[in-house]
Amino acid sequence: QVQLVESGGGSVQSGGSLRLSCVASGYMDSNYCMAWFRQAPGKEREGVAAIASDGSTSYADSVKGRFTISQDNAKNTLYLLLNSLKPEDTAMYYCAADPDYADHCTIEVVTTTLLVGSGAAFAYWGQGTQVTVSS
């Protein structure tokens, strides 16, 4: 079983920055696709960024050039650096992990797992950390 714990959320003004962290613990004996999702009130959950075990990254168009996903394997920690924040970035941010997508860990695949009824949802999720951006 894998446990994920996010931290680093907060309230910032438009244009500000935050760095989210997600510490993974438990039995992780294989490669994983790691991803960040977000969900704003009244909106569907969306994939934000993904990082494969080989370090390749991909992003949703809405955050490309502003957000950076990275990981420190020695610390079992996933990061999401949020720069140039906008009010529309306000949401609960979740990290997630799944070994089944390790070999094709892209934002397109991550987004596909959100389709209702697909049975493809990520296996492990954190509890979320709130990001609020004021104008």
N, CA, C and O atoms as a GROMACS GRO file, in nm:
protein
  540
    1GLN      N    1   0.084  -0.119   0.000
    1GLN     CA    2   0.000   0.000   0.000
    1GLN      C    3   0.088   0.124   0.000
    1GLN      O    4   0.189   0.129   0.070
    2VAL      N    5   0.049   0.223  -0.077
    2VAL     CA    6   0.124   0.348  -0.089
    2VAL      C    7   0.044   0.460  -0.026
    2VAL      O    8  -0.076   0.473  -0.049
    3GLN      N    9   0.111   0.540   0.055
    3GLN     CA   10   0.047   0.658   0.113
    3GLN      C   11   0.110   0.784   0.055
    3GLN      O   12   0.231   0.791   0.038
    4LEU      N   13   0.026   0.882   0.026
    4LEU     CA   14   0.072   1.010  -0.031
    4LEU      C   15   0.021   1.123   0.057
    4LEU      O   16  -0.097   1.128   0.092
    5VAL      N   17   0.110   1.213   0.094
    5VAL     CA   18   0.073   1.326   0.178
    5VAL      C   19   0.122   1.455   0.114
    5VAL      O   20   0.242   1.476   0.099
    6GLU      N   21   0.028   1.542   0.076
    6GLU     CA   22   0.062   1.669   0.015
    6GLU      C   23   0.078   1.779   0.120
    6GLU      O   24   0.023   1.771   0.230
    7SER      N   25   0.153   1.880   0.084
    7SER     CA   26   0.167   2.000   0.166
    7SER      C   27   0.212   2.114   0.076
    7SER      O   28   0.247   2.094  -0.040
    8GLY      N   29   0.209   2.234   0.132
    8GLY     CA   30   0.262   2.349   0.060
    8GLY      C   31   0.157   2.443   0.002
    8GLY      O   32   0.191   2.548  -0.051
    9GLY      N   33   0.031   2.406   0.013
    9GLY     CA   34  -0.072   2.494  -0.037
    9GLY      C   35  -0.083   2.620   0.048
    9GLY      O   36  -0.023   2.629   0.155
   10GLY      N   37  -0.161   2.715  -0.001
   10GLY     CA   38  -0.180   2.839   0.073
   10GLY      C   39  -0.254   2.941  -0.010
   10GLY      O   40  -0.308   2.912  -0.116
   11SER      N   41  -0.255   3.063   0.043
   11SER     CA   42  -0.322   3.174  -0.025
   11SER      C   43  -0.217   3.272  -0.074
   11SER      O   44  -0.132   3.317   0.003
   12VAL      N   45  -0.224   3.306  -0.201
   12VAL     CA   46  -0.129   3.401  -0.260
   12VAL      C   47  -0.204   3.496  -0.351
   12VAL      O   48  -0.318   3.471  -0.391
   13GLN      N   49  -0.138   3.605  -0.383
   13GLN     CA   50  -0.197   3.698  -0.479
   13GLN      C   51  -0.161   3.657  -0.621
   13GLN      O   52  -0.065   3.583  -0.644
   14SER      N   53  -0.238   3.706  -0.713
   14SER     CA   54  -0.213   3.679  -0.855
   14SER      C   55  -0.069   3.717  -0.890
   14SER      O   56  -0.020   3.824  -0.852
   15GLY      N   57  -0.003   3.627  -0.963
   15GLY     CA   58   0.137   3.647  -0.998
   15GLY      C   59   0.234   3.584  -0.901
   15GLY      O   60   0.354   3.577  -0.929
   16GLY      N   61   0.184   3.537  -0.789
   16GLY     CA   62   0.269   3.477  -0.688
   16GLY      C   63   0.306   3.333  -0.722
   16GLY      O   64   0.269   3.279  -0.826
   17SER      N   65   0.381   3.273  -0.630
   17SER     CA   66   0.431   3.137  -0.649
   17SER      C   67   0.409   3.052  -0.524
   17SER      O   68   0.400   3.103  -0.412
   18LEU      N   69   0.399   2.923  -0.547
   18LEU     CA   70   0.392   2.825  -0.438
   18LEU      C   71   0.465   2.699  -0.485
   18LEU      O   72   0.477   2.674  -0.605
   19ARG      N   73   0.515   2.621  -0.390
   19ARG     CA   74   0.570   2.491  -0.422
   19ARG      C   75   0.496   2.385  -0.340
   19ARG      O   76   0.501   2.386  -0.217
   20LEU      N   77   0.430   2.297  -0.409
   20LEU     CA   78   0.361   2.187  -0.344
   20LEU      C   79   0.453   2.066  -0.334
   20LEU      O   80   0.535   2.042  -0.422
   21SER      N   81   0.440   1.993  -0.226
   21SER     CA   82   0.518   1.871  -0.205
   21SER      C   83   0.424   1.754  -0.181
   21SER      O   84   0.313   1.771  -0.130
   22CYS      N   85   0.468   1.637  -0.218
   22CYS     CA   86   0.391   1.515  -0.196
   22CYS      C   87   0.490   1.405  -0.156
   22CYS      O   88   0.570   1.359  -0.237
   23VAL      N   89   0.483   1.366  -0.030
   23VAL     CA   90   0.573   1.262   0.020
   23VAL      C   91   0.505   1.126   0.009
   23VAL      O   92   0.393   1.107   0.055
   24ALA      N   93   0.575   1.034  -0.053
   24ALA     CA   94   0.522   0.898  -0.071
   24ALA      C   95   0.586   0.803   0.029
   24ALA      O   96   0.706   0.810   0.054
   25SER      N   97   0.506   0.715   0.084
   25SER     CA   98   0.558   0.613   0.174
   25SER      C   99   0.484   0.483   0.146
   25SER      O  100   0.382   0.479   0.078
   26GLY      N  101   0.540   0.375   0.202
   26GLY     CA  102   0.480   0.245   0.177
   26GLY      C  103   0.562   0.165   0.078
   26GLY      O  104   0.677   0.199   0.049
   27TYR      N  105   0.504   0.061   0.029
   27TYR     CA  106   0.575  -0.034  -0.055
   27TYR      C  107   0.569   0.008  -0.201
   27TYR      O  108   0.468  -0.011  -0.268
   28MET      N  109   0.680   0.064  -0.249
   28MET     CA  110   0.686   0.107  -0.389
   28MET      C  111   0.800   0.032  -0.456
   28MET      O  112   0.912   0.082  -0.465
   29ASP      N  113   0.770  -0.088  -0.501
   29ASP     CA  114   0.875  -0.175  -0.553
   29ASP      C  115   0.892  -0.167  -0.703
   29ASP      O  116   0.977  -0.235  -0.760
   30SER      N  117   0.812  -0.085  -0.768
   30SER     CA  118   0.821  -0.075  -0.912
   30SER      C  119   0.815   0.070  -0.954
   30SER      O  120   0.796   0.159  -0.872
   31ASN      N  121   0.831   0.093  -1.084
   31ASN     CA  122   0.820   0.229  -1.132
   31ASN      C  123   0.675   0.276  -1.130
   31ASN      O  124   0.582   0.197  -1.145
   32TYR      N  125   0.658   0.405  -1.110
   32TYR     CA  126   0.526   0.463  -1.100
   32TYR      C  127   0.512   0.582  -1.194
   32TYR      O  128   0.610   0.653  -1.221
   33CYS      N  129   0.392   0.604  -1.241
   33CYS     CA  130   0.356   0.732  -1.301
   33CYS      C  131   0.307   0.819  -1.185
   33CYS      O  132   0.217   0.779  -1.111
   34MET      N  133   0.367   0.937  -1.172
   34MET     CA  134   0.327   1.031  -1.068
   34MET      C  135   0.263   1.152  -1.134
   34MET      O  136   0.310   1.199  -1.238
   35ALA      N  137   0.156   1.201  -1.074
   35ALA     CA  138   0.084   1.312  -1.137
   35ALA      C  139   0.023   1.404  -1.033
   35ALA      O  140  -0.001   1.365  -0.919
   36TRP      N  141  -0.003   1.527  -1.076
   36TRP     CA  142  -0.079   1.623  -0.998
   36TRP      C  143  -0.211   1.648  -1.070
   36TRP      O  144  -0.216   1.666  -1.192
   37PHE      N  145  -0.318   1.649  -0.991
   37PHE     CA  146  -0.451   1.683  -1.038
   37PHE      C  147  -0.499   1.802  -0.958
   37PHE      O  148  -0.441   1.836  -0.855
   38ARG      N  149  -0.605   1.866  -1.005
   38ARG     CA  150  -0.669   1.972  -0.926
   38ARG      C  151  -0.818   1.970  -0.951
   38ARG      O  152  -0.866   1.925  -1.055
   39GLN      N  153  -0.890   2.021  -0.853
   39GLN     CA  154  -1.034   2.031  -0.866
   39GLN      C  155  -1.082   2.158  -0.799
   39GLN      O  156  -1.060   2.179  -0.679
   40ALA      N  157  -1.145   2.242  -0.876
   40ALA     CA  158  -1.202   2.366  -0.825
   40ALA      C  159  -1.348   2.342  -0.790
   40ALA      O  160  -1.411   2.251  -0.845
   41PRO      N  161  -1.403   2.420  -0.699
   41PRO     CA  162  -1.544   2.404  -0.660
   41PRO      C  163  -1.636   2.409  -0.780
   41PRO      O  164  -1.628   2.502  -0.861
   42GLY      N  165  -1.723   2.310  -0.791
   42GLY     CA  166  -1.819   2.308  -0.900
   42GLY      C  167  -1.763   2.265  -1.034
   42GLY      O  168  -1.835   2.266  -1.134
   43LYS      N  169  -1.637   2.227  -1.037
   43LYS     CA  170  -1.574   2.186  -1.163
   43LYS      C  171  -1.524   2.043  -1.153
   43LYS      O  172  -1.505   1.989  -1.044
   44GLU      N  173  -1.502   1.983  -1.269
   44GLU     CA  174  -1.449   1.847  -1.270
   44GLU      C  175  -1.300   1.848  -1.239
   44GLU      O  176  -1.230   1.947  -1.260
   45ARG      N  177  -1.254   1.735  -1.187
   45ARG     CA  178  -1.112   1.720  -1.161
   45ARG      C  179  -1.037   1.718  -1.294
   45ARG      O  180  -1.085   1.662  -1.392
   46GLU      N  181  -0.919   1.779  -1.297
   46GLU     CA  182  -0.840   1.781  -1.419
   46GLU      C  183  -0.695   1.745  -1.390
   46GLU      O  184  -0.643   1.772  -1.281
   47GLY      N  185  -0.632   1.685  -1.487
   47GLY     CA  186  -0.491   1.655  -1.476
   47GLY      C  187  -0.410   1.780  -1.502
   47GLY      O  188  -0.440   1.856  -1.594
   48VAL      N  189  -0.307   1.802  -1.422
   48VAL     CA  190  -0.225   1.921  -1.431
   48VAL      C  191  -0.088   1.890  -1.489
   48VAL      O  192  -0.042   1.957  -1.581
   49ALA      N  193  -0.023   1.789  -1.434
   49ALA     CA  194   0.113   1.756  -1.477
   49ALA      C  195   0.142   1.610  -1.444
   49ALA      O  196   0.085   1.553  -1.352
   50ALA      N  197   0.232   1.553  -1.522
   50ALA     CA  198   0.271   1.413  -1.501
   50ALA      C  199   0.421   1.398  -1.517
   50ALA      O  200   0.484   1.471  -1.594
   51ILE      N  201   0.477   1.304  -1.443
   51ILE     CA  202   0.620   1.275  -1.456
   51ILE      C  203   0.640   1.124  -1.453
   51ILE      O  204   0.592   1.055  -1.364
   52ALA      N  205   0.711   1.076  -1.553
   52ALA     CA  206   0.736   0.934  -1.563
   52ALA      C  207   0.861   0.897  -1.483
   52ALA      O  208   0.935   0.984  -1.437
   53SER      N  209   0.885   0.768  -1.468
   53SER     CA  210   1.000   0.721  -1.391
   53SER      C  211   1.132   0.759  -1.457
   53SER      O  212   1.235   0.767  -1.390
   54ASP      N  213   1.129   0.784  -1.587
   54ASP     CA  214   1.252   0.826  -1.656
   54ASP      C  215   1.271   0.977  -1.650
   54ASP      O  216   1.367   1.030  -1.707
   55GLY      N  217   1.180   1.047  -1.581
   55GLY     CA  218   1.192   1.191  -1.563
   55GLY      C  219   1.123   1.275  -1.668
   55GLY      O  220   1.122   1.398  -1.657
   56SER      N  221   1.065   1.213  -1.769
   56SER     CA  222   0.995   1.289  -1.871
   56SER      C  223   0.869   1.350  -1.813
   56SER      O  224   0.800   1.287  -1.733
   57THR      N  225   0.840   1.472  -1.854
   57THR     CA  226   0.727   1.546  -1.796
   57THR      C  227   0.631   1.593  -1.904
   57THR      O  228   0.668   1.607  -2.021
   58SER      N  229   0.508   1.617  -1.864
   58SER     CA  230   0.408   1.673  -1.954
   58SER      C  231   0.308   1.751  -1.872
   58SER      O  232   0.290   1.726  -1.753
   59TYR      N  233   0.241   1.849  -1.937
   59TYR     CA  234   0.157   1.943  -1.867
   59TYR      C  235   0.028   1.971  -1.943
   59TYR      O  236   0.021   1.959  -2.065
   60ALA      N  237  -0.073   2.008  -1.866
   60ALA     CA  238  -0.195   2.060  -1.928
   60ALA      C  239  -0.163   2.193  -1.993
   60ALA      O  240  -0.076   2.267  -1.945
   61ASP      N  241  -0.232   2.224  -2.101
   61ASP     CA  242  -0.206   2.349  -2.173
   61ASP      C  243  -0.226   2.471  -2.083
   61ASP      O  244  -0.158   2.572  -2.098
   62SER      N  245  -0.319   2.460  -1.989
   62SER     CA  246  -0.352   2.575  -1.904
   62SER      C  247  -0.239   2.613  -1.808
   62SER      O  248  -0.238   2.724  -1.755
   63VAL      N  249  -0.145   2.523  -1.785
   63VAL     CA  250  -0.037   2.551  -1.689
   63VAL      C  251   0.101   2.545  -1.753
   63VAL      O  252   0.201   2.574  -1.688
   64LYS      N  253   0.106   2.507  -1.879
   64LYS     CA  254   0.235   2.490  -1.947
   64LYS      C  255   0.312   2.622  -1.945
   64LYS      O  256   0.257   2.728  -1.977
   65GLY      N  257   0.438   2.615  -1.907
   65GLY     CA  258   0.521   2.734  -1.898
   65GLY      C  259   0.514   2.804  -1.764
   65GLY      O  260   0.595   2.892  -1.737
   66ARG      N  261   0.418   2.767  -1.680
   66ARG     CA  262   0.405   2.829  -1.548
   66ARG      C  263   0.431   2.731  -1.435
   66ARG      O  264   0.485   2.769  -1.331
   67PHE      N  265   0.393   2.606  -1.454
   67PHE     CA  266   0.410   2.503  -1.350
   67PHE      C  267   0.522   2.408  -1.390
   67PHE      O  268   0.546   2.383  -1.508
   68THR      N  269   0.592   2.356  -1.288
   68THR     CA  270   0.698   2.259  -1.313
   68THR      C  271   0.684   2.142  -1.217
   68THR      O  272   0.682   2.161  -1.095
   69ILE      N  273   0.675   2.023  -1.272
   69ILE     CA  274   0.669   1.902  -1.190
   69ILE      C  275   0.809   1.842  -1.182
   69ILE      O  276   0.883   1.840  -1.281
   70SER      N  277   0.844   1.792  -1.064
   70SER     CA  278   0.974   1.729  -1.046
   70SER      C  279   0.965   1.628  -0.933
   70SER      O  280   0.867   1.625  -0.858
   71GLN      N  281   1.067   1.546  -0.920
   71GLN     CA  282   1.067   1.450  -0.812
   71GLN      C  283   1.208   1.428  -0.761
   71GLN      O  284   1.306   1.437  -0.835
   72ASP      N  285   1.215   1.398  -0.633
   72ASP     CA  286   1.341   1.364  -0.568
   72ASP      C  287   1.326   1.220  -0.520
   72ASP      O  288   1.264   1.195  -0.416
   73ASN      N  289   1.381   1.127  -0.595
   73ASN     CA  290   1.362   0.986  -0.562
   73ASN      C  291   1.426   0.949  -0.428
   73ASN      O  292   1.376   0.861  -0.358
   74ALA      N  293   1.534   1.015  -0.394
   74ALA     CA  294   1.601   0.984  -0.266
   74ALA      C  295   1.512   1.020  -0.148
   74ALA      O  296   1.520   0.958  -0.042
   75LYS      N  297   1.426   1.120  -0.167
   75LYS     CA  298   1.337   1.163  -0.060
   75LYS      C  299   1.194   1.112  -0.080
   75LYS      O  300   1.105   1.142   0.000
   76ASN      N  301   1.172   1.035  -0.187
   76ASN     CA  302   1.036   0.987  -0.219
   76ASN      C  303   0.937   1.102  -0.222
   76ASN      O  304   0.826   1.091  -0.170
   77THR      N  305   0.978   1.212  -0.282
   77THR     CA  306   0.895   1.332  -0.281
   77THR      C  307   0.871   1.383  -0.423
   77THR      O  308   0.963   1.393  -0.504
   78LEU      N  309   0.747   1.415  -0.448
   78LEU     CA  310   0.704   1.476  -0.574
   78LEU      C  311   0.677   1.623  -0.548
   78LEU      O  312   0.623   1.659  -0.443
   79TYR      N  313   0.714   1.707  -0.643
   79TYR     CA  314   0.695   1.851  -0.626
   79TYR      C  315   0.613   1.908  -0.742
   79TYR      O  316   0.610   1.852  -0.851
   80LEU      N  317   0.548   2.020  -0.715
   80LEU     CA  318   0.488   2.099  -0.821
   80LEU      C  319   0.514   2.245  -0.788
   80LEU      O  320   0.462   2.298  -0.690
   81LEU      N  321   0.595   2.308  -0.871
   81LEU     CA  322   0.624   2.450  -0.855
   81LEU      C  323   0.523   2.528  -0.937
   81LEU      O  324   0.510   2.508  -1.058
   82LEU      N  325   0.452   2.617  -0.871
   82LEU     CA  326   0.348   2.697  -0.936
   82LEU      C  327   0.395   2.841  -0.943
   82LEU      O  328   0.406   2.908  -0.840
   83ASN      N  329   0.421   2.888  -1.062
   83ASN     CA  330   0.461   3.027  -1.082
   83ASN      C  331   0.353   3.104  -1.158
   83ASN      O  332   0.266   3.045  -1.221
   84SER      N  333   0.361   3.235  -1.150
   84SER     CA  334   0.267   3.322  -1.223
   84SER      C  335   0.123   3.278  -1.200
   84SER      O  336   0.046   3.263  -1.295
   85LEU      N  337   0.090   3.258  -1.076
   85LEU     CA  338  -0.043   3.206  -1.043
   85LEU      C  339  -0.153   3.303  -1.081
   85LEU      O  340  -0.137   3.425  -1.074
   86LYS      N  341  -0.265   3.245  -1.121
   86LYS     CA  342  -0.383   3.320  -1.162
   86LYS      C  343  -0.501   3.279  -1.074
   86LYS      O  344  -0.500   3.169  -1.018
   87PRO      N  345  -0.601   3.364  -1.062
   87PRO     CA  346  -0.718   3.326  -0.982
   87PRO      C  347  -0.782   3.195  -1.029
   87PRO      O  348  -0.836   3.120  -0.948
   88GLU      N  349  -0.775   3.168  -1.157
   88GLU     CA  350  -0.834   3.043  -1.208
   88GLU      C  351  -0.753   2.919  -1.171
   88GLU      O  352  -0.797   2.807  -1.198
   89ASP      N  353  -0.637   2.938  -1.109
   89ASP     CA  354  -0.561   2.824  -1.056
   89ASP      C  355  -0.611   2.780  -0.919
   89ASP      O  356  -0.566   2.679  -0.866
   90THR      N  357  -0.703   2.857  -0.862
   90THR     CA  358  -0.757   2.823  -0.731
   90THR      C  359  -0.826   2.688  -0.736
   90THR      O  360  -0.917   2.666  -0.817
   91ALA      N  361  -0.783   2.596  -0.649
   91ALA     CA  362  -0.837   2.460  -0.650
   91ALA      C  363  -0.773   2.379  -0.538
   91ALA      O  364  -0.676   2.423  -0.475
   92MET      N  365  -0.829   2.263  -0.513
   92MET     CA  366  -0.762   2.163  -0.430
   92MET      C  367  -0.670   2.084  -0.522
   92MET      O  368  -0.713   2.035  -0.626
   93TYR      N  369  -0.545   2.073  -0.482
   93TYR     CA  370  -0.446   2.002  -0.562
   93TYR      C  371  -0.416   1.866  -0.497
   93TYR      O  372  -0.392   1.857  -0.377
   94TYR      N  373  -0.416   1.763  -0.581
   94TYR     CA  374  -0.394   1.627  -0.534
   94TYR      C  375  -0.275   1.566  -0.609
   94TYR      O  376  -0.259   1.586  -0.729
   95CYS      N  377  -0.194   1.491  -0.537
   95CYS     CA  378  -0.096   1.408  -0.606
   95CYS      C  379  -0.149   1.266  -0.613
   95CYS      O  380  -0.228   1.224  -0.529
   96ALA      N  381  -0.104   1.194  -0.713
   96ALA     CA  382  -0.151   1.057  -0.733
   96ALA      C  383  -0.039   0.973  -0.795
   96ALA      O  384   0.052   1.024  -0.859
   97ALA      N  385  -0.050   0.844  -0.773
   97ALA     CA  386   0.052   0.752  -0.823
   97ALA      C  387  -0.013   0.624  -0.873
   97ALA      O  388  -0.115   0.580  -0.820
   98ASP      N  389   0.046   0.565  -0.975
   98ASP     CA  390  -0.005   0.438  -1.025
   98ASP      C  391   0.105   0.368  -1.105
   98ASP      O  392   0.164   0.428  -1.195
   99PRO      N  393   0.132   0.242  -1.072
   99PRO     CA  394   0.237   0.171  -1.146
   99PRO      C  395   0.193   0.128  -1.286
   99PRO      O  396   0.276   0.104  -1.373
  100ASP      N  397   0.062   0.119  -1.307
  100ASP     CA  398   0.014   0.067  -1.437
  100ASP      C  399   0.044   0.162  -1.553
  100ASP      O  400   0.049   0.119  -1.668
  101TYR      N  401   0.066   0.289  -1.521
  101TYR     CA  402   0.090   0.388  -1.627
  101TYR      C  403   0.237   0.428  -1.635
  101TYR      O  404   0.271   0.526  -1.700
  102ALA      N  405   0.322   0.353  -1.568
  102ALA     CA  406   0.464   0.392  -1.561
  102ALA      C  407   0.527   0.403  -1.699
  102ALA      O  408   0.611   0.490  -1.722
  103ASP      N  409   0.487   0.316  -1.791
  103ASP     CA  410   0.550   0.313  -1.923
  103ASP      C  411   0.488   0.409  -2.023
  103ASP      O  412   0.540   0.426  -2.133
  104HIS      N  413   0.377   0.474  -1.987
  104HIS     CA  414   0.314   0.571  -2.076
  104HIS      C  415   0.250   0.679  -1.992
  104HIS      O  416   0.129   0.701  -1.993
  105CYS      N  417   0.336   0.746  -1.918
  105CYS     CA  418   0.294   0.847  -1.821
  105CYS      C  419   0.297   0.984  -1.888
  105CYS      O  420   0.398   1.054  -1.883
  106THR      N  421   0.187   1.021  -1.951
  106THR     CA  422   0.175   1.151  -2.015
  106THR      C  423   0.048   1.219  -1.967
  106THR      O  424  -0.040   1.154  -1.911
  107ILE      N  425   0.040   1.348  -1.989
  107ILE     CA  426  -0.078   1.421  -1.943
  107ILE      C  427  -0.202   1.371  -2.018
  107ILE      O  428  -0.313   1.377  -1.964
  108GLU      N  429  -0.185   1.323  -2.140
  108GLU     CA  430  -0.299   1.271  -2.215
  108GLU      C  431  -0.354   1.144  -2.149
  108GLU      O  432  -0.475   1.128  -2.135
  109VAL      N  433  -0.264   1.056  -2.109
  109VAL     CA  434  -0.306   0.933  -2.041
  109VAL      C  435  -0.366   0.968  -1.904
  109VAL      O  436  -0.470   0.913  -1.865
  110VAL      N  437  -0.301   1.057  -1.833
  110VAL     CA  438  -0.350   1.099  -1.701
  110VAL      C  439  -0.492   1.153  -1.714
  110VAL      O  440  -0.578   1.120  -1.632
  111THR      N  441  -0.517   1.233  -1.814
  111THR     CA  442  -0.650   1.290  -1.834
  111THR      C  443  -0.752   1.182  -1.866
  111THR      O  444  -0.867   1.188  -1.821
  112THR      N  445  -0.711   1.084  -1.942
  112THR     CA  446  -0.801   0.975  -1.979
  112THR      C  447  -0.850   0.898  -1.857
  112THR      O  448  -0.963   0.850  -1.855
  113THR      N  449  -0.765   0.887  -1.755
  113THR     CA  450  -0.803   0.811  -1.636
  113THR      C  451  -0.917   0.877  -1.560
  113THR      O  452  -0.978   0.814  -1.474
  114LEU      N  453  -0.946   1.003  -1.592
  114LEU     CA  454  -1.053   1.074  -1.522
  114LEU      C  455  -1.190   1.047  -1.583
  114LEU      O  456  -1.291   1.088  -1.526
  115LEU      N  457  -1.195   0.981  -1.696
  115LEU     CA  458  -1.323   0.955  -1.761
  115LEU      C  459  -1.409   0.866  -1.673
  115LEU      O  460  -1.366   0.758  -1.632
  116VAL      N  461  -1.530   0.911  -1.644
  116VAL     CA  462  -1.620   0.837  -1.557
  116VAL      C  463  -1.653   0.702  -1.621
  116VAL      O  464  -1.685   0.695  -1.739
  117GLY      N  465  -1.643   0.598  -1.541
  117GLY     CA  466  -1.676   0.466  -1.590
  117GLY      C  467  -1.564   0.397  -1.664
  117GLY      O  468  -1.581   0.284  -1.710
  118SER      N  469  -1.449   0.463  -1.677
  118SER     CA  470  -1.339   0.402  -1.751
  118SER      C  471  -1.269   0.294  -1.671
  118SER      O  472  -1.202   0.208  -1.727
  119GLY      N  473  -1.286   0.299  -1.538
  119GLY     CA  474  -1.217   0.203  -1.455
  119GLY      C  475  -1.067   0.222  -1.454
  119GLY      O  476  -0.992   0.133  -1.413
  120ALA      N  477  -1.023   0.338  -1.499
  120ALA     CA  478  -0.880   0.361  -1.518
  120ALA      C  479  -0.822   0.456  -1.415
  120ALA      O  480  -0.708   0.501  -1.432
  121ALA      N  481  -0.895   0.488  -1.311
  121ALA     CA  482  -0.850   0.588  -1.214
  121ALA      C  483  -0.719   0.548  -1.149
  121ALA      O  484  -0.690   0.430  -1.129
  122PHE      N  485  -0.639   0.650  -1.118
  122PHE     CA  486  -0.515   0.627  -1.048
  122PHE      C  487  -0.541   0.551  -0.917
  122PHE      O  488  -0.643   0.569  -0.852
  123ALA      N  489  -0.444   0.465  -0.882
  123ALA     CA  490  -0.464   0.376  -0.768
  123ALA      C  491  -0.449   0.446  -0.634
  123ALA      O  492  -0.523   0.418  -0.539
  124TYR      N  493  -0.355   0.537  -0.626
  124TYR     CA  494  -0.322   0.600  -0.496
  124TYR      C  495  -0.334   0.752  -0.505
  124TYR      O  496  -0.290   0.815  -0.601
  125TRP      N  497  -0.395   0.809  -0.401
  125TRP     CA  498  -0.421   0.953  -0.396
  125TRP      C  499  -0.384   1.009  -0.261
  125TRP      O  500  -0.395   0.941  -0.159
  126GLY      N  501  -0.341   1.135  -0.260
  126GLY     CA  502  -0.324   1.207  -0.136
  126GLY      C  503  -0.455   1.272  -0.096
  126GLY      O  504  -0.556   1.260  -0.166
  127GLN      N  505  -0.452   1.342   0.017
  127GLN     CA  506  -0.574   1.403   0.070
  127GLN      C  507  -0.599   1.542   0.012
  127GLN      O  508  -0.707   1.598   0.027
  128GLY      N  509  -0.500   1.597  -0.055
  128GLY     CA  510  -0.515   1.727  -0.119
  128GLY      C  511  -0.459   1.841  -0.037
  128GLY      O  512  -0.451   1.835   0.086
  129THR      N  513  -0.421   1.947  -0.107
  129THR     CA  514  -0.376   2.070  -0.044
  129THR      C  515  -0.437   2.186  -0.120
  129THR      O  516  -0.435   2.188  -0.243
  130GLN      N  517  -0.492   2.283  -0.048
  130GLN     CA  518  -0.568   2.391  -0.109
  130GLN      C  519  -0.476   2.504  -0.157
  130GLN      O  520  -0.387   2.548  -0.085
  131VAL      N  521  -0.500   2.548  -0.279
  131VAL     CA  522  -0.432   2.664  -0.334
  131VAL      C  523  -0.539   2.769  -0.367
  131VAL      O  524  -0.634   2.742  -0.441
  132THR      N  525  -0.522   2.888  -0.312
  132THR     CA  526  -0.616   2.997  -0.335
  132THR      C  527  -0.539   3.118  -0.387
  132THR      O  528  -0.445   3.166  -0.324
  133VAL      N  529  -0.581   3.168  -0.503
  133VAL     CA  530  -0.514   3.281  -0.566
  133VAL      C  531  -0.613   3.396  -0.576
  133VAL      O  532  -0.719   3.383  -0.637
  134SER      N  533  -0.577   3.508  -0.517
  134SER     CA  534  -0.664   3.624  -0.518
  134SER      C  535  -0.614   3.726  -0.621
  134SER      O  536  -0.495   3.737  -0.647
  135SER      N  537  -0.708   3.798  -0.678
  135SER     CA  538  -0.672   3.896  -0.783
  135SER      C  539  -0.633   4.029  -0.722
  135SER      O  540  -0.600   4.123  -0.795
   0.00000   0.00000   0.00000
